[in-house]
Amino acid sequence: MCQLLTATLSDDLSLGRLPDAVLASSGQFAAFRRRQFLTGRALLADAMYTHYGYRLLPAMTLSPSGKPAFADIALPHFSLSHSADRVVLALCEAGEIGCDVEVIRPRPSWPILAQALFSAEENRWLGEHENPLEGFWTLWSLREAWLKQQGGSVWEMASVAIHPQPLLYLAPAAGRGQLWSAIWQGHAVALALPDTILPPAGIISAEHWTCYRSISPP
């Protein structure tokens, strides 16, 4: 089972299901980042109440790399992402999950980043893309989703290679898995899911998702 939920910073989400410790921890952030953090946690708390009956957001732990997870391993895996005023939450009962959302926006340095982080094949694909900026954020978000699933960091982006034409990807120790990408309301959205699990078709309909299958290193 996999779910995808979304909110904006202007949505009237209640903070009443957040433990005092979560509210207190938000004080470490600057104002805008604090709103993103609290919106994401409130969205997660609402999902845990609606689908699992928890009146208060369950306790969480952080991995050594900083990836959050529920302390109770029987609870679903989740991944939160935010870009500007949009927050996206993915929940999955079948295994680890990664989610990324990116506003498709101008970034003056994107061609330099693409040359540094993407393969020659990916850069050729970008050069032929009818909307190179959209293509850039698609490739970027796919990497981010995989890194979030694995508990990695943005510094490891170059370790992932996307093959846009045969719809495959190569990553260290990827095993069996799949990446999914969609363009939705001016955003690039990507999910890293366990093998055989399909992305939810509620917010983003099934025909808008593109699947990339993992391949083993040579």
C-alpha positions as CSV (number, residue, x, y, z in Angstrom):
1,M,0.0,0.0,0.0
2,C,1.3,3.4,-1.0
3,Q,-0.2,6.8,-0.5
4,L,0.6,10.3,-1.7
5,L,-0.6,13.5,0.1
6,T,0.1,17.1,-0.5
7,A,-0.4,20.5,1.2
8,T,0.6,24.1,0.8
9,L,1.9,26.4,3.5
10,S,-1.3,28.4,3.3
11,D,-3.5,25.3,4.1
12,D,-5.1,25.5,7.5
13,L,-3.5,22.3,9.0
14,S,-4.0,21.8,12.7
15,L,-0.9,21.5,14.9
16,G,-2.9,19.9,17.6
17,R,-1.7,16.3,16.7
18,L,1.9,17.3,17.1
19,P,3.7,16.3,20.3
20,D,5.3,19.1,22.3
21,A,8.8,17.8,21.4
22,V,8.1,18.2,17.7
23,L,6.7,21.8,18.2
24,A,9.8,22.7,20.3
25,S,12.2,21.2,17.7
26,S,10.8,23.5,15.0
27,G,12.3,26.5,16.9
28,Q,15.7,25.7,15.4
29,F,14.6,26.8,12.0
30,A,14.2,30.2,10.4
31,A,10.6,31.3,9.9
32,F,9.9,30.0,6.4
33,R,11.7,26.7,6.9
34,R,9.8,26.3,10.2
35,R,6.5,26.7,8.3
36,Q,7.6,24.0,5.9
37,F,8.7,21.7,8.7
38,L,5.4,22.1,10.7
39,T,3.3,21.8,7.6
40,G,5.0,18.5,6.7
41,R,4.7,17.1,10.3
42,A,1.0,18.2,10.5
43,L,0.3,16.5,7.1
44,L,1.9,13.3,8.4
45,A,0.0,13.5,11.7
46,D,-3.3,13.9,9.8
47,A,-2.5,10.9,7.7
48,M,-1.6,8.8,10.7
49,Y,-4.9,9.7,12.4
50,T,-7.1,9.3,9.2
51,H,-5.6,5.9,8.1
52,Y,-4.2,4.4,11.3
53,G,-6.2,6.0,14.2
54,Y,-3.3,7.7,16.0
55,R,-4.6,10.9,17.7
56,L,-1.0,12.1,18.2
57,L,1.9,11.8,15.8
58,P,3.8,8.7,16.8
59,A,7.4,8.9,18.1
60,M,10.1,9.2,15.5
61,T,13.8,8.4,15.3
62,L,16.6,9.8,13.1
63,S,19.1,7.6,11.3
64,P,22.8,8.6,11.4
65,S,22.3,10.4,8.1
66,G,19.3,12.3,9.5
67,K,16.5,10.3,7.8
68,P,13.3,10.3,10.0
69,A,11.3,7.2,10.6
70,F,8.7,6.0,13.1
71,A,10.2,4.4,16.2
72,D,7.6,1.6,15.9
73,I,8.9,-0.5,13.0
74,A,5.4,-1.8,12.5
75,L,4.2,1.6,11.3
76,P,4.5,2.6,7.6
77,H,7.6,4.1,6.0
78,F,7.3,7.7,5.0
79,S,9.1,10.4,3.1
80,L,8.5,14.2,3.1
81,S,9.6,16.7,0.6
82,H,9.0,20.4,0.1
83,S,9.7,23.0,-2.5
84,A,8.7,26.7,-2.1
85,D,5.2,26.5,-0.6
86,R,4.4,22.9,-1.6
87,V,4.8,19.9,0.7
88,V,4.4,16.3,-0.4
89,L,4.2,13.2,1.8
90,A,4.5,9.6,0.6
91,L,3.6,6.7,2.9
92,C,4.3,3.0,2.1
93,E,3.7,-0.1,4.1
94,A,5.7,-2.4,1.8
95,G,9.2,-1.0,2.5
96,E,11.5,2.1,2.4
97,I,10.3,4.9,0.2
98,G,11.8,8.2,-1.1
99,C,9.9,11.2,-2.3
100,D,11.0,14.5,-3.9
101,V,9.1,17.5,-5.2
102,E,10.7,20.4,-7.1
103,V,9.1,23.5,-8.5
104,I,10.1,23.7,-12.2
105,R,11.9,27.0,-11.9
106,P,14.7,28.8,-13.5
107,R,18.1,28.2,-12.0
108,P,21.0,30.0,-13.7
109,S,23.5,27.3,-12.8
110,W,21.5,24.3,-14.0
111,P,23.6,23.6,-17.1
112,I,26.8,23.6,-15.0
113,L,25.1,21.3,-12.5
114,A,23.9,19.0,-15.3
115,Q,27.4,18.8,-16.7
116,A,28.9,18.0,-13.3
117,L,26.4,15.6,-12.0
118,F,24.6,13.9,-15.0
119,S,26.0,11.4,-17.4
120,A,26.9,12.3,-21.1
121,E,23.7,10.3,-22.1
122,E,21.6,12.4,-19.8
123,N,23.1,15.7,-21.0
124,R,22.4,14.6,-24.6
125,W,18.8,13.9,-23.7
126,L,18.5,17.3,-22.0
127,G,19.9,18.9,-25.2
128,E,17.1,17.3,-27.2
129,H,14.3,17.9,-24.7
130,E,11.5,20.3,-25.7
131,N,11.7,21.8,-22.2
132,P,15.3,21.3,-20.9
133,L,14.4,23.0,-17.6
134,E,11.6,20.4,-17.0
135,G,14.0,17.7,-18.0
136,F,16.6,18.9,-15.6
137,W,14.3,18.9,-12.6
138,T,13.0,15.5,-13.6
139,L,16.5,14.0,-13.5
140,W,17.3,16.0,-10.3
141,S,14.1,14.8,-8.4
142,L,14.6,11.2,-9.5
143,R,18.1,11.3,-7.8
144,E,16.7,13.0,-4.7
145,A,14.0,10.4,-4.3
146,W,16.5,7.5,-4.5
147,L,18.9,9.2,-2.1
148,K,16.0,9.8,0.4
149,Q,15.0,6.2,0.1
150,Q,18.5,5.0,0.8
151,G,19.2,7.6,3.5
152,G,21.9,9.3,1.4
153,S,22.8,12.9,0.9
154,V,22.7,15.4,-2.0
155,W,26.5,15.0,-2.2
156,E,26.0,11.5,-3.6
157,M,23.9,12.6,-6.6
158,A,26.6,11.8,-9.1
159,S,26.5,8.1,-8.0
160,V,23.1,7.7,-9.6
161,A,22.8,7.5,-13.4
162,I,19.4,7.8,-15.2
163,H,18.9,6.3,-18.7
164,P,16.0,8.4,-20.0
165,Q,15.4,6.6,-23.3
166,P,15.2,3.0,-22.1
167,L,13.7,4.2,-18.8
168,L,16.3,2.6,-16.5
169,Y,18.6,3.8,-13.7
170,L,21.9,2.6,-12.2
171,A,22.8,3.2,-8.6
172,P,25.2,1.6,-6.1
173,A,23.7,-1.3,-4.3
174,A,20.3,-0.4,-5.8
175,G,19.0,-4.0,-5.8
176,R,15.5,-4.5,-7.1
177,G,13.6,-1.2,-7.2
178,Q,11.9,1.4,-9.3
179,L,11.8,5.1,-9.6
180,W,8.7,7.0,-10.8
181,S,8.4,10.5,-12.2
182,A,5.6,12.8,-13.0
183,I,5.1,16.5,-14.0
184,W,2.2,17.9,-11.9
185,Q,1.0,21.4,-11.6
186,G,4.3,23.0,-12.4
187,H,6.3,20.5,-10.3
188,A,8.5,17.6,-10.9
189,V,7.5,14.8,-8.5
190,A,9.5,11.6,-8.0
191,L,9.1,8.5,-5.9
192,A,11.5,5.7,-5.1
193,L,9.4,2.6,-4.4
194,P,10.0,-1.1,-3.5
195,D,9.8,-3.4,-6.4
196,T,6.3,-4.2,-7.7
197,I,4.6,-1.3,-5.7
198,L,2.8,1.2,-7.9
199,P,2.5,4.9,-7.2
200,P,-0.9,6.0,-5.9
201,A,-3.2,7.2,-8.7
202,G,-5.2,9.8,-6.6
203,I,-3.6,13.2,-6.7
204,I,-1.5,12.3,-9.8
205,S,-3.3,10.0,-12.2
206,A,-1.7,6.8,-13.4
207,E,-1.1,7.9,-17.0
208,H,1.1,10.8,-15.8
209,W,3.7,8.5,-14.1
210,T,6.8,7.2,-15.8
211,C,8.6,4.2,-14.4
212,Y,12.4,3.7,-14.4
213,R,13.6,0.2,-13.5
214,S,16.9,-0.5,-11.7
215,I,19.7,-2.3,-13.5
216,S,22.7,-4.1,-12.0
217,P,26.2,-2.6,-12.3
218,P,28.2,-4.2,-15.1
